[in-house]
Amino acid sequence: MQNYMISVWEEHFFWLGILQDHAYFIRDHLSPTEVEYVKTAQQYINWFGELNNMLGNIPKSANHSDENMIYFSQRVWPVAKGYFDFEGKLQALRIDNQVNLNLSPTYLNGTLAENQEYLRILSHLVQGKEPEPLPLVNLMDLWLEDQLGHALLFEDLLDPIEIAARRQTEAYIGIYQGFMVQNRILKGYLRFKEPGFARQREFANEVGQTTLEMSRYISTMVHKFKENKLLNDSTLRFLEHHFPETCYFIKKLSYFAPNLQNEASKCSLKRISY
């Protein structure tokens, strides 16, 4: 299976930006009293930024077998793996309330799962090999959890006075919870059914269309945020983190649901304001 929508260069560009955001969120949600962990999070923010600058010196056309791309992937690996271990340590401490971090263990499950996917891709790239694309059912496992997490986080950050926005967000939470159940059941069908059967492809299209719809909704909320018309306890970086991840998901889904290809070709993996 080949992915025509995302190049190797774009994979690095996307994941380095996402992991840098994750490091920002850790830093910003740690108590200032957690001096050591705040310092470590800031180090990773800097390292991911430096790697992104290095990536800018590599031609965007470089593929997995290019010597510069292999070398770059080898430089990225220890940083991405180190950050994975850092977040994992914080999650273990957070579970037992041993760190003053205003993020839940389940939130960290999502960021760790995303980091793990980049490490899977890197495990091929460091050897100059083309990464194997995720099967549809595994793609859904990763990004349905992410989209549900975005909806839950968005609801949580809204001020109680934002009643209409909270109700709309609750509706999306219910839809994505249903999608996760459907995907688990569809996974069971694969015991005796080849992947890519008609209902599974239609499911990919349904998920994609709903994801685009929710993204347009969140876009209107971000516009309100920028105009100070939405009461909340979030940051612009936290809100805009949704968009490159949604674009990545849609681009990957479009292989299985061709109806999404037009939207996949138009969306951007770039963080809007950063």
LUMBAPA-918869 format. One line per 8 residues: number of its first residue (from 1); their letters; for each residue x negated, z, y negated of C-alpha. Coordinates in nm, 3 decimals. Each point is the difference from the previous one (the first is absolute). Last residue first. Layout:
! LUMBAPA-918869
NUM) A) X:Z:Y; ...
//
This chain:
! LUMBAPA-918869
274) YSIRKLSC) -0.308:1.497:-2.877; 0.326:-0.089:-0.176; 0.155:-0.239:0.252; -0.194:0.083:0.317; -0.087:-0.337:0.150; 0.140:-0.113:0.334; 0.228:-0.240:-0.188; 0.332:-0.158:0.093
266) KSAENQLN) 0.069:-0.373:-0.030; -0.106:-0.136:0.340; 0.175:0.283:0.185; 0.323:-0.068:-0.190; -0.003:-0.361:0.119; -0.109:0.099:0.349; 0.282:0.246:0.058; 0.232:-0.248:0.171
258) PAFYSLKK) -0.286:-0.064:0.245; 0.066:0.336:0.171; -0.276:0.075:0.255; -0.291:-0.125:-0.213; 0.188:0.119:-0.309; -0.029:0.359:0.121; -0.373:0.012:-0.083; 0.059:-0.132:-0.352
250) IFYCTEPF) 0.297:0.232:-0.045; -0.201:0.305:0.108; -0.288:-0.088:-0.233; 0.243:-0.051:-0.290; 0.161:0.338:0.069; -0.339:0.170:0.005; -0.098:-0.174:-0.325; 0.326:0.118:-0.164
242) HHELFRLT) 0.041:0.362:0.108; -0.322:0.124:-0.162; 0.177:-0.070:-0.329; 0.185:0.332:0.011; -0.305:0.216:0.075; -0.212:-0.182:-0.257; 0.271:0.041:-0.265; 0.008:0.375:0.056
234) SDNLLKNE) 0.275:0.225:0.136; 0.213:0.298:-0.104; 0.314:-0.187:-0.102; 0.241:-0.074:-0.283; 0.050:-0.375:-0.038; 0.040:-0.159:-0.344; -0.359:0.055:-0.118; -0.042:-0.377:-0.056
226) KFKHVMTS) -0.266:-0.026:0.271; 0.219:0.206:0.235; 0.295:-0.232:-0.064; -0.213:-0.298:0.104; -0.110:0.199:0.305; 0.367:0.055:0.088; 0.074:-0.371:-0.032; -0.294:-0.074:0.232
218) IYRSMELT) 0.130:0.260:0.245; 0.322:-0.201:0.030; -0.189:-0.329:0.044; -0.208:0.166:0.272; 0.314:0.124:0.171; 0.136:-0.354:0.017; -0.329:-0.143:0.125; -0.010:0.263:0.274
210) TQGVENAF) 0.363:-0.073:0.091; -0.079:-0.372:0.037; -0.308:0.074:0.210; 0.179:0.242:0.230; 0.280:-0.248:0.062; -0.249:-0.284:0.060; -0.202:0.205:0.248; 0.323:0.099:0.175
202) ERQRAFGP) 0.091:-0.367:0.027; -0.333:-0.062:0.173; 0.074:0.287:0.241; 0.345:-0.140:0.069; -0.140:-0.347:0.078; -0.274:0.103:0.240; -0.346:0.039:-0.153; -0.155:0.222:0.263
194) EKFRLYGK) 0.061:-0.093:0.366; 0.270:0.207:0.170; -0.040:0.229:0.300; -0.162:0.313:-0.142; 0.040:-0.154:-0.345; 0.359:0.125:-0.015; -0.133:0.352:-0.054; -0.172:-0.108:-0.321
186) LIRNQVMF) 0.338:-0.126:-0.122; 0.130:0.356:0.040; -0.283:0.146:-0.207; 0.048:-0.271:-0.260; 0.370:0.078:-0.029; -0.070:0.372:-0.053; -0.251:-0.080:-0.273; 0.245:-0.240:-0.162
178) GQYIGIYA) 0.266:0.271:-0.009; -0.235:0.237:-0.182; -0.070:-0.287:-0.235; 0.369:-0.045:-0.081; 0.062:0.371:-0.051; -0.293:0.033:-0.240; 0.123:-0.308:-0.185; 0.337:0.166:-0.061
170) ETQRRAAI) -0.172:0.320:-0.115; -0.186:-0.205:-0.262; 0.326:-0.129:-0.143; 0.137:0.355:-0.013; -0.314:0.132:-0.170; 0.008:-0.277:-0.260; 0.363:0.076:-0.083; -0.065:0.375:-0.030
162) EIPDLLDE) -0.307:-0.009:-0.226; 0.070:0.352:-0.139; -0.172:0.154:0.302; -0.334:-0.148:-0.121; -0.133:-0.264:0.238; -0.324:0.076:0.185; 0.167:0.087:0.329; 0.214:-0.312:0.009
154) FLLAHGLQ) -0.307:-0.216:-0.057; -0.190:0.185:0.272; 0.279:-0.057:0.251; 0.028:-0.368:-0.092; -0.375:-0.051:0.021; -0.015:0.182:0.333; 0.272:-0.225:0.140; -0.206:-0.301:-0.108
146) DELWLDML) -0.315:0.141:0.161; 0.171:0.097:0.325; 0.146:-0.350:0.011; -0.354:-0.128:-0.067; -0.187:0.142:0.298; 0.259:-0.016:0.277; 0.119:-0.339:-0.124; -0.348:-0.151:0.033
138) NVLPLPEP) -0.015:0.156:0.345; 0.323:-0.173:0.108; -0.110:-0.328:-0.159; -0.333:-0.012:0.184; -0.292:0.091:-0.227; -0.237:-0.285:-0.075; -0.329:-0.009:0.195; -0.292:0.019:-0.240
130) EKGQVLHS) -0.235:-0.301:-0.018; -0.347:0.095:0.119; -0.317:0.038:-0.204; -0.084:0.326:0.176; 0.072:0.215:-0.307; 0.321:-0.203:-0.040; 0.145:0.103:0.337; -0.028:0.379:-0.044
122) LIRLYEQN) 0.097:-0.059:-0.364; 0.352:-0.108:0.098; 0.049:0.314:0.211; -0.151:0.212:-0.281; 0.249:-0.158:-0.241; 0.282:0.092:0.239; -0.131:0.357:0.022; 0.008:0.030:-0.378
114) EALTGNLY) 0.368:-0.099:0.008; 0.077:0.257:0.270; -0.191:0.265:-0.196; 0.206:-0.072:-0.312; 0.325:0.036:0.196; -0.095:0.314:0.188; -0.118:0.144:-0.332; 0.356:-0.010:-0.132
106) TPSLNLNV) 0.103:0.176:0.320; -0.246:0.283:-0.063; 0.157:0.054:-0.344; -0.169:-0.043:-0.337; -0.048:0.269:-0.265; -0.339:0.104:0.133; -0.114:0.363:-0.020; -0.172:0.009:0.339
98) QNDIRLAQ) 0.046:0.239:0.292; 0.376:-0.044:0.037; -0.035:-0.052:0.380; 0.123:-0.361:-0.011; -0.191:-0.048:-0.328; -0.331:0.086:0.169; 0.052:-0.262:0.272; 0.110:-0.252:-0.263
90) LKGEFDFY) -0.304:0.075:-0.215; -0.231:-0.062:0.296; 0.177:-0.329:0.075; -0.033:-0.105:-0.364; -0.377:0.054:0.017; -0.031:-0.169:0.341; 0.176:-0.313:-0.127; -0.216:0.010:-0.313
82) GKAVPWVR) -0.313:0.002:0.212; 0.131:-0.289:0.208; 0.072:-0.211:-0.311; -0.343:0.086:-0.146; -0.185:-0.052:0.329; 0.169:-0.342:0.055; -0.033:-0.148:-0.349; -0.373:-0.076:0.018
74) QSFYIMNE) 0.042:-0.167:0.341; 0.286:-0.206:-0.141; -0.229:-0.111:-0.284; -0.271:-0.108:0.243; 0.253:-0.199:0.203; 0.138:-0.158:-0.318; -0.347:-0.096:-0.122; -0.083:-0.154:0.338
66) DSHNASKP) 0.320:-0.207:0.011; 0.166:0.023:0.343; 0.319:0.174:-0.124; 0.063:-0.257:-0.272; -0.140:-0.049:-0.350; 0.243:-0.201:-0.216; 0.036:0.281:-0.254; -0.370:-0.032:-0.072
58) INGLMNNL) -0.176:0.341:0.008; -0.109:0.154:-0.331; 0.343:0.155:-0.063; -0.032:0.184:0.331; -0.284:0.202:-0.148; 0.229:0.117:-0.281; 0.261:0.102:0.256; -0.270:0.192:0.185
50) EGFWNIYQ) -0.092:0.184:-0.319; 0.364:0.095:-0.061; 0.038:0.123:0.357; -0.311:0.213:-0.050; 0.119:0.143:-0.333; 0.342:0.104:0.130; -0.178:0.135:0.310; -0.221:0.220:-0.214
42) QATKVYEV) 0.305:0.121:-0.194; 0.165:0.110:0.326; -0.317:0.188:0.094; -0.014:0.182:-0.335; 0.367:0.099:0.025; -0.068:0.123:0.354; -0.289:0.222:-0.107; 0.176:0.140:-0.309
34) ETPSLHDR) 0.324:0.098:0.171; 0.081:0.231:-0.295; 0.103:-0.306:-0.201; 0.299:-0.018:0.239; 0.014:-0.327:0.190; 0.276:-0.250:-0.079; -0.201:-0.213:-0.244; -0.305:-0.022:0.226
26) IFYAHDQL) 0.206:-0.090:0.307; 0.198:-0.259:-0.197; -0.318:-0.153:-0.143; -0.147:-0.022:0.352; 0.314:-0.180:0.119; -0.031:-0.241:-0.292; -0.358:-0.076:0.105; 0.125:-0.058:0.352
18) IGLWFFHE) 0.257:-0.251:-0.124; -0.247:-0.185:-0.221; -0.257:-0.023:0.280; 0.274:-0.118:0.237; 0.125:-0.283:-0.218; -0.334:-0.142:-0.108; -0.138:0.026:0.353; 0.297:-0.187:0.149
10) EWVSIMYN) -0.015:-0.246:-0.291; -0.359:-0.094:0.084; 0.095:-0.045:0.367; 0.278:-0.235:-0.109; 0.370:0.089:-0.004; 0.284:-0.255:0.038; -0.114:-0.227:0.283; -0.001:0.268:0.270
2) QM) -0.102:-0.134:0.337; 0.140:0.093:0.340
//
